[in-house]
Amino acid sequence: MTKADIVNEIAKSTGAEKVLVQKIVEEFMSSVKNSLIQNNNVYLRGFGSFIIKKRAQKVARNISKNTTITIPAHNIPAFKPAKSFVAKVK
């Protein structure tokens, strides 16, 4: 399912205009992104959580050059689904 499909489904079920629904979906995604950029998790009860995972510094190998490199500590965004959501998908 694409973003356009989501917009079409919401517009069909609510009767709202597609342009308005698309703007709302875009603003929702922007809000989630901005919260994660500011190191704030987003919790949506019954759906899941958009969280920041912290990765520790580690040493890795560059196989093509046969050298070791250090990967610095960094944060990555992740999604953790709610238990009720996981149960329905199973």
C-alpha positions, 0 to 999 in steps of 0.5 A, spaced: 500 500 500 502 506 498 501 513 500 496 515 495 492 508 496 492 511 504 489 517 502 484 514 497 482 509 503 481 515 508 478 520 503 473 514 501 471 512 508 470 519 511 467 523 505 473 528 505 476 531 499 483 528 497 487 534 497 485 535 504 486 528 506 493 528 503 495 534 506 493 531 513 497 525 512 503 529 509 503 533 516 502 527 520 508 524 517 512 530 518 510 531 525 513 524 526 519 525 523 520 532 527 519 528 533 524 523 532 529 528 529 528 532 536 530 525 540 522 524 542 519 518 541 512 518 538 507 513 541 500 511 538 496 507 543 493 501 539 498 502 533 505 502 535 511 506 537 516 510 533 522 510 537 529 512 536 534 506 537 541 508 539 547 504 536 553 503 540 560 504 536 563 498 533 569 495 529 567 493 522 571 490 516 572 492 509 572 486 506 574 489 499 580 492 502 581 488 508 582 493 513 578 495 519 574 501 520 570 504 526 563 505 525 561 511 530 555 511 535 549 513 532 541 513 532 536 510 528 529 510 527 525 504 528 517 502 529 515 497 534 508 495 533 503 494 539 501 488 542 494 488 539 496 490 532 501 484 532 496 479 535 491 481 529 496 480 524 498 473 526 
